[in-house]
Amino acid sequence: MNIDLRELEIFCAVVERASFTKAAEQVHLAQASVSERIAKLERSVGAPLLHRSTRDVTPTAVGRRLYDGAKGLLAEHRSMVNNLADLVGLRSGELAIGASTIPGEYLLPGQLAAYRAAFPDIRVRMIISGSRESANRVALGEFEVGVISSGIAHDDLEATPIWRDELVVVAPAGHRWRGRTEVSLEQLAGEPIVLREPGSGTRSAFEAAIADRRPGGVDFLNIAAELGSTTAVKEAVLDGLGVGVVSTKALAPEMENKSVMLVRLAGIDMGRSINSVVHRRRALSPAARSFVEHLHDADRTRSEQPNTR
């Protein structure tokens, strides 16, 4: 049997919460990923582990035996991690990180919860600002780690991709583009548009994406407003100020309630990386090093999961 600790953690969460949905929230994964992990675990064991009904989820006899053993194994694993943390200075301390809006508001909160579960006595202080400011404060030593939504050009900083993101044009659900999946730059120029402020990761990524077509920047657009947060851009779009350029990672609630529509720019790739940033020549504290490793481990785990969509 090939069983890893992450699968056991997910399985225990499903048993304890009696729900795939609630377990997914606890372990910070999509429900489809939880289902796939449980199916993989059942294949490894060679027997059903859960009774599934419309009301709840309960363990089978084999599942109950596995759950009892898994709880002890996970407790021993946590004990080992805590003992090692003592040796490398991770029992307590403070970690200061800077984040741009998209990772800071939409991606990192769940990762911080998972990190704190492993290192409960590490106090994390996260400041959200523009990508440029976050990177500059890492360079100055105010933050040990930055997580930003754009590239950097700084000799003292090293950036490593963590997540992939995509920018899209977002409009109110009743917009005249309804039914379209993409528009041209010329069509975009015919609409009032709301953008993030210069220096933000979203603004920089948008300008870089259209640079080949419009080397003069965004002056050709009918800019109705430049706003300091993604939430403000979304609210302005919903209030009819104009269309906006927003990360897909920030649109889940609006897409779920169908209050907006999104389109892509024809022939233009608006994909980007979200990166961790550290200083090249400064040694990271144990807390900072463990946090960076946590982010990249989470990224590897996600990339190894089958695409269930």
C-alpha positions in Angstrom: 0.0 0.0 0.0 1.3 3.4 -0.9 -0.3 5.9 1.5 1.0 9.4 2.3 0.3 11.6 5.3 -1.6 14.2 3.3 -4.1 11.6 2.2 -4.5 10.4 5.8 -5.0 14.0 7.0 -7.8 14.5 4.4 -9.4 11.2 5.2 -9.5 12.0 8.9 -11.0 15.4 8.2 -13.8 13.8 6.2 -14.5 11.3 9.0 -14.5 14.0 11.6 -16.6 16.5 9.7 -18.9 13.8 8.2 -18.9 15.9 5.0 -16.7 16.3 1.9 -17.6 19.9 1.7 -16.7 20.8 5.3 -13.5 18.7 5.1 -12.4 20.6 1.9 -12.7 23.9 3.8 -10.7 22.5 6.7 -7.8 21.2 4.6 -7.9 24.1 2.1 -8.6 22.1 -1.1 -11.4 22.0 -3.6 -14.1 19.5 -2.9 -13.2 17.6 -6.1 -9.6 17.3 -5.0 -10.7 15.9 -1.6 -12.9 13.3 -3.5 -10.0 12.4 -5.7 -7.6 11.9 -2.7 -10.2 9.7 -0.9 -10.7 7.6 -4.1 -6.9 7.2 -4.4 -6.7 6.1 -0.8 -9.4 3.6 -1.2 -7.6 2.2 -4.3 -4.4 1.9 -2.2 -6.2 0.1 0.6 -8.3 -2.0 -1.7 -11.6 -1.5 0.1 -14.2 1.2 0.5 -13.5 3.4 3.5 -16.6 5.6 3.6 -20.4 5.1 3.4 -21.8 8.0 1.4 -25.4 9.2 1.7 -27.3 12.4 0.9 -27.2 13.3 4.6 -23.7 12.5 5.8 -20.5 10.5 5.4 -19.5 7.7 7.8 -16.6 5.3 7.9 -16.9 1.6 7.0 -15.4 -1.0 9.3 -12.1 -0.7 7.4 -12.3 3.0 7.4 -12.8 3.1 11.2 -9.7 1.0 11.7 -7.7 3.2 9.3 -9.0 6.3 11.1 -7.9 5.0 14.5 -4.4 4.2 13.2 -4.1 7.4 11.2 -4.9 9.6 14.2 -2.1 8.2 16.1 0.3 8.4 13.2 -0.6 12.0 12.5 -0.2 12.9 16.2 3.3 11.3 16.1 4.1 13.3 12.9 3.1 16.6 14.6 5.1 15.7 17.6 8.2 15.1 15.4 7.7 18.3 13.5 7.4 20.2 16.8 10.5 18.6 18.2 12.4 19.5 15.0 11.0 23.0 15.2 12.4 23.4 18.7 15.9 22.4 17.4 15.8 25.0 14.5 14.2 27.8 16.4 10.6 27.5 15.2 8.9 27.0 18.5 8.1 30.7 18.7 8.9 34.0 16.9 7.5 36.4 14.4 7.5 36.4 10.7 6.9 39.6 8.7 5.8 39.2 5.1 4.6 41.6 2.4 2.0 40.8 -0.1 0.3 42.4 -3.1 -3.5 42.5 -3.2 -4.3 39.3 -5.1 -2.2 36.9 -3.1 -2.7 38.8 0.1 -6.5 38.9 0.0 -7.4 35.8 -2.0 -4.6 33.2 -1.7 -2.5 33.6 1.4 -5.1 33.5 4.1 -5.7 29.8 3.6 -2.0 29.1 3.4 -1.4 31.0 6.6 -3.9 28.9 8.4 -2.2 25.7 7.2 1.2 27.1 8.2 -0.1 28.1 11.6 -1.5 24.6 12.1 2.1 23.2 11.7 3.8 26.0 13.7 1.1 27.4 16.1 3.5 29.7 18.0 4.8 31.6 15.1 3.1 34.9 14.8 2.7 36.0 11.2 2.4 39.7 10.3 1.3 40.3 6.7 1.1 43.8 5.2 -0.8 44.2 1.9 0.3 46.8 -0.5 1.3 47.1 -4.2 3.8 44.7 -5.7 6.4 47.3 -6.1 6.2 48.5 -2.5 6.2 45.0 -1.1 9.3 44.1 -3.1 11.1 47.3 -2.1 10.4 46.6 1.6 11.9 43.1 1.2 15.0 44.8 -0.3 15.1 47.1 2.6 14.8 44.3 5.1 11.4 45.3 6.5 10.0 42.0 5.3 11.8 38.7 5.0 9.4 37.4 2.4 7.2 39.0 -0.2 4.5 37.4 -2.3 3.7 39.5 -5.3 1.8 39.5 -8.5 4.4 40.8 -10.9 8.0 40.5 -11.9 10.7 42.4 -10.3 13.9 44.1 -11.6 16.1 44.3 -8.5 19.6 43.0 -8.2 19.2 42.2 -4.5 15.9 40.2 -4.9 15.2 36.6 -6.0 11.8 35.7 -7.2 10.4 32.2 -7.6 7.0 31.4 -9.1 4.4 29.9 -6.8 1.0 30.2 -8.6 -0.3 30.9 -12.0 -2.9 33.6 -12.5 -4.8 35.2 -15.4 -6.2 38.7 -15.9 -9.5 39.1 -17.6 -11.8 42.0 -18.6 -14.8 42.0 -16.3 -18.1 43.7 -17.0 -21.6 43.8 -15.3 -23.8 40.8 -16.1 -26.1 42.9 -18.3 -23.4 44.4 -20.5 -23.8 44.6 -24.2 -20.9 42.1 -24.6 -23.1 39.4 -23.1 -22.5 36.1 -24.9 -19.0 37.0 -26.1 -15.9 35.2 -24.8 -13.3 37.7 -26.1 -13.0 41.3 -27.4 -10.3 43.2 -29.3 -8.2 46.0 -27.9 -10.1 48.4 -30.1 -13.4 47.3 -28.6 -11.9 47.7 -25.2 -10.9 51.2 -26.0 -14.5 52.0 -26.8 -15.6 51.4 -23.2 -14.9 53.4 -20.1 -12.5 51.3 -18.0 -11.5 51.1 -14.4 -7.9 50.1 -13.7 -5.7 49.5 -10.6 -3.3 52.2 -9.7 0.2 52.4 -11.4 2.7 50.3 -9.6 0.2 47.6 -8.6 0.9 44.0 -9.9 -2.3 43.9 -11.8 -1.7 47.2 -13.6 2.0 46.2 -14.4 0.9 42.8 -15.7 -1.8 44.4 -17.9 0.5 47.0 -19.4 3.2 44.3 -20.1 0.6 42.0 -21.8 -0.5 44.7 -24.3 3.0 46.3 -24.8 3.5 44.6 -28.1 0.3 45.9 -29.5 0.3 49.3 -27.7 3.9 50.3 -26.8 2.6 53.7 -25.6 0.9 52.1 -22.6 -2.7 52.6 -21.6 -3.2 56.2 -22.9 -5.4 54.9 -25.8 -8.0 53.7 -23.2 -10.9 55.7 -21.9 -9.8 55.5 -18.2 -12.8 56.3 -16.0 -10.9 55.8 -12.7 -7.7 54.3 -11.2 -8.4 52.6 -7.9 -6.2 51.3 -5.1 -7.7 47.8 -4.6 -9.2 45.0 -6.5 -12.3 45.1 -4.4 -12.8 48.8 -5.3 -12.4 47.9 -9.0 -15.0 45.2 -8.8 -17.5 47.5 -6.9 -17.0 50.2 -9.5 -17.7 47.8 -12.3 -20.9 46.6 -10.5 -22.0 50.2 -10.1 -21.6 50.9 -13.8 -18.5 53.0 -13.8 -17.0 51.0 -16.6 -15.4 47.6 -17.4 -12.3 46.5 -15.4 -9.2 44.4 -15.6 -9.2 41.9 -12.7 -7.5 38.6 -11.7 -9.7 35.5 -12.1 -8.7 34.5 -8.6 -10.6 37.6 -7.2 -13.9 36.8 -9.1 -15.2 33.6 -7.5 -18.0 35.2 -5.5 -19.2 37.4 -8.4 -19.1 34.5 -10.9 -21.0 32.3 -8.5 -23.8 34.8 -8.1 -23.6 35.7 -11.8 -23.3 39.4 -11.1 -20.5 39.8 -13.7 -19.3 38.5 -17.0 -15.7 38.1 -18.1 -14.1 38.2 -21.5 -10.5 37.8 -22.7 -8.6 40.0 -25.0 -8.3 38.4 -28.5 -4.7 37.3 -29.3 -3.3 38.6 -26.0 -2.0 36.3 -23.2 -2.7 37.9 -19.8 -1.4 35.1 -17.8 1.2 35.8 -15.1 3.1 34.3 -12.2 2.6 35.0 -8.5 6.0 34.9 -7.0 7.7 34.6 -3.6 10.5 37.2 -3.2 13.4 37.0 -0.8 16.7 38.9 -0.5 19.6 37.2 -2.3 22.2 38.0 0.2 20.4 37.8 3.6 20.0 34.5 5.4 16.4 33.7 6.1 15.2 33.1 9.7 14.0 29.5 10.4 10.4 30.9 10.4 10.8 32.6 7.0 12.6 29.6 5.5 9.8 27.2 6.7 7.1 29.5 5.3 8.7 29.7 1.8 9.1 25.9 1.8 5.4 25.6 2.9 4.3 27.8 -0.1 6.3 25.8 -2.6 5.2 22.4 -1.1 1.6 23.6 -1.4 2.2 24.5 -5.1 3.8 21.1 -5.8 0.9 19.3 -4.1 -1.6 21.2 -6.2 0.4 20.5 -9.5 0.5 16.8 -8.7 -3.3 16.5 -8.3 -5.3 15.2 -11.3 -7.3 17.9 -13.2 -10.9 17.1 -12.1 -12.5 20.0 -13.9 
